[in-house]
Amino acid sequence: MITAIIIDDEKGGRETLEFILEKHFKGKVYVLGAGVSVKEGAELIKKHNPQLIFLDMEMPNEHGLNILKHFAEVNFEIIVTTAHKNYGIDAIKAGVFDYILKPIDIEELEQTISKLETKIEHKAEELLLKKMMTNVGVSPNHHKIPLLISNNKTLFVEANTILRCEADGNYTKVFFTSGKSELITKLIKDLEETLKDFDFYRVHKSHLINISHVKAFVKSDDVITMADDSIVPLSRTEKANFLKKMNI
């Protein structure tokens, strides 16, 4: 069951969503609490550690996505529920799981919850696999990383065979040292989390690279050449950290 917090300044919005979840998603989603502001919502999240946040975007004198400023590390998914269409780009940039317009369509919410269940199950499998590998003393470079290709197929690969990863909307394209590539059903920020214990670095909002496969760096153009001669841009905000990591 998915544990959730609702953050919405309108009483009607909170009550309607709670009614929908109770009637149509009982046994799938359990509401731990509801907040009327970003501050109250952040306190509830820290107290209950939910898996999911239903977040309204427009609240008195504040933007719903300001909730992210209260956390150094975000360990929950966000489903935006709003009557306003003009926040879609902001939501995508913030990496929210989905964006649903009010009045909420039950079928649309059902599809979203189903996708989220799959993602949460997949993350649990990754954690279990990582724990198993640690317990048996397998070298980190030879850990098998699960990559979800589809709901029916998961590919297990060694981290050091991954050359780089590139964001593709709600998916990520993974490039391997073999020259092959796979499109996986995972956001690049989630893949970054999966690979955080390995030698990978997020050099750009759309690019995650394996440092051990860097071939060259052109400082004047802020571009990185990988072992397969592919070119990856380096974000200005990450330049100093990248140079330090590469001992340049």
C-alpha positions in Angstrom: 0.0 0.0 0.0 1.2 3.5 -0.9 1.3 5.9 2.0 0.4 9.5 1.2 0.1 13.1 2.4 -2.3 15.6 0.8 -1.3 19.3 0.7 -4.0 21.7 -0.4 -5.2 25.0 1.1 -8.8 24.4 0.0 -10.9 22.2 2.4 -13.1 21.1 -0.5 -10.0 20.0 -2.5 -8.6 17.9 0.4 -12.0 16.3 1.2 -12.8 15.5 -2.4 -9.4 13.8 -2.9 -9.7 11.9 0.3 -13.2 10.7 -0.7 -11.9 9.5 -4.1 -9.0 7.7 -2.6 -11.2 6.0 0.0 -13.8 5.0 -2.5 -11.7 3.9 -5.5 -8.2 3.2 -4.1 -8.9 1.6 -0.7 -6.1 -0.9 0.0 -3.8 0.8 -2.5 -3.4 4.3 -1.1 -3.5 5.2 2.6 -3.7 8.9 3.6 -1.5 9.6 6.6 -2.6 13.3 6.9 -3.4 16.5 5.2 -1.8 19.9 5.3 -3.2 23.3 4.4 0.2 25.0 3.5 3.7 24.2 2.4 5.1 24.6 5.9 2.4 22.3 7.4 2.9 19.8 4.6 6.7 19.7 5.1 6.2 19.0 8.9 3.8 16.2 8.1 6.3 14.7 5.6 9.1 14.8 8.1 6.9 13.2 10.7 5.3 10.4 8.7 7.9 9.8 5.9 5.2 9.1 3.2 5.9 7.6 -0.2 3.6 10.0 -2.1 2.5 13.7 -1.9 -0.6 15.0 -3.5 0.3 18.6 -4.0 -1.8 21.6 -5.0 0.2 24.3 -6.8 -1.5 27.5 -5.9 -1.8 28.3 -2.2 -2.0 31.7 -0.5 1.2 33.6 -1.0 3.2 30.5 -2.0 3.9 28.0 -4.7 3.3 24.4 -4.0 6.7 23.2 -5.3 8.4 25.3 -2.6 7.9 22.2 -0.6 11.1 20.9 -2.1 13.1 23.6 -0.5 12.4 22.0 2.9 14.3 18.8 2.0 18.0 18.3 1.3 17.0 14.9 -0.1 13.6 14.1 -1.5 12.5 10.5 -0.7 8.9 10.8 -1.9 7.0 11.1 -5.2 4.8 14.0 -6.0 1.5 14.0 -7.9 0.4 17.6 -8.6 -3.3 18.1 -8.4 -4.4 21.5 -9.6 -7.1 23.4 -11.5 -4.4 25.4 -13.3 -2.8 24.2 -16.6 0.0 26.7 -16.7 2.3 25.0 -14.2 3.1 21.9 -16.3 6.6 23.0 -17.2 7.5 23.9 -13.6 6.3 20.5 -12.5 8.3 18.6 -15.1 11.4 20.5 -14.3 10.9 19.7 -10.6 10.7 16.0 -11.5 7.2 15.4 -10.2 5.7 11.9 -10.9 2.6 13.2 -12.6 0.4 16.3 -13.1 -3.4 15.9 -12.8 -5.9 18.6 -13.4 -8.9 19.2 -11.3 -11.7 18.0 -11.3 -9.8 14.7 -11.0 -10.5 12.0 -13.6 -10.7 8.6 -11.8 -9.3 6.7 -14.8 -6.4 9.1 -15.1 -5.6 8.8 -11.4 -5.9 5.0 -11.6 -3.3 4.9 -14.4 -1.0 7.1 -12.4 -1.3 5.1 -9.2 -0.7 1.9 -11.2 2.5 3.3 -12.7 3.6 4.5 -9.2 3.0 1.1 -7.7 5.3 -0.4 -10.4 8.0 2.2 -9.6 7.9 1.6 -5.9 8.1 -2.1 -6.4 11.1 -1.7 -8.6 12.8 0.6 -6.1 12.2 -2.0 -3.4 13.8 -4.7 -5.6 16.8 -2.5 -6.2 17.3 -1.9 -2.5 17.0 -5.7 -1.8 19.5 -6.5 -4.5 21.9 -3.9 -3.3 21.6 -5.3 0.3 22.1 -8.9 -1.0 25.2 -7.9 -2.9 26.7 -6.1 0.1 26.0 -9.0 2.4 27.8 -11.5 0.1 30.8 -9.1 -0.3 30.5 -8.5 -4.0 32.8 -5.7 -5.3 30.8 -2.5 -6.0 32.0 -2.4 -9.6 30.5 -5.8 -10.3 27.1 -5.1 -8.7 24.2 -5.9 -11.0 22.1 -2.9 -11.6 18.4 -3.6 -12.5 17.1 -1.5 -15.4 13.4 -1.6 -16.1 12.9 -1.8 -19.8 9.1 -2.4 -19.6 6.6 -3.7 -17.1 7.5 -7.3 -18.2 11.3 -7.0 -18.6 14.1 -6.0 -16.3 17.7 -6.0 -17.5 20.5 -6.7 -15.0 23.9 -5.1 -15.9 27.2 -4.4 -14.2 27.6 -0.7 -13.4 31.0 -0.5 -15.1 29.4 -1.5 -18.4 27.3 1.7 -18.4 29.0 4.5 -20.3 26.5 7.2 -19.9 22.8 8.0 -19.5 20.7 10.6 -21.3 17.3 11.9 -20.3 14.5 11.4 -22.8 11.3 12.9 -21.3 10.0 10.5 -18.6 12.5 7.9 -19.8 16.3 7.6 -19.8 18.5 6.2 -22.6 21.4 4.1 -21.3 24.5 3.7 -23.4 26.8 0.8 -22.8 30.5 0.2 -23.5 29.4 -2.5 -25.9 28.0 0.1 -28.2 24.4 -0.9 -27.5 21.8 1.3 -25.8 18.5 0.7 -24.0 15.5 3.0 -23.2 14.4 2.4 -19.6 11.2 3.5 -17.9 13.0 5.6 -15.3 13.7 9.4 -14.9 17.4 10.3 -15.0 17.2 11.6 -11.4 16.1 8.2 -10.2 18.8 6.4 -12.2 21.3 8.9 -10.6 20.1 7.7 -7.2 20.5 4.0 -8.3 24.1 4.7 -9.4 25.1 7.1 -6.6 27.4 4.4 -5.0 29.4 4.0 -8.3 31.6 6.3 -10.2 28.9 8.3 -12.0 28.4 12.1 -12.1 25.5 14.3 -13.2 27.3 16.8 -15.5 24.1 18.3 -16.9 20.4 18.1 -16.1 20.0 15.7 -19.0 23.3 13.8 -18.8 24.8 11.3 -16.3 28.2 9.9 -17.1 30.5 7.2 -15.9 33.7 9.1 -14.9 35.9 6.1 -15.6 34.9 6.3 -19.3 35.7 9.9 -19.8 38.2 10.3 -22.7 38.7 14.1 -22.9 37.4 17.5 -21.8 37.5 20.7 -23.8 37.4 23.5 -21.2 36.8 26.3 -23.7 33.7 24.6 -25.1 32.5 22.9 -21.9 32.1 19.5 -23.6 33.2 16.0 -22.5 34.2 13.3 -24.8 33.4 9.8 -23.7 35.2 6.5 -24.6 32.9 5.9 -27.5 33.7 9.5 -28.9 30.2 10.7 -28.0 30.0 14.3 -26.8 28.3 15.4 -23.6 27.7 19.0 -22.6 28.9 20.2 -19.1 26.5 22.5 -17.2 28.1 25.8 -16.1 26.7 25.1 -12.6 28.6 21.8 -12.4 31.8 22.9 -14.0 33.7 23.7 -10.9 32.7 20.5 -9.2 33.5 18.4 -12.3 37.0 20.0 -12.6 37.7 19.2 -9.0 36.5 15.6 -9.3 38.7 15.1 -12.4 41.7 16.8 -10.7 41.9 19.4 -13.4 
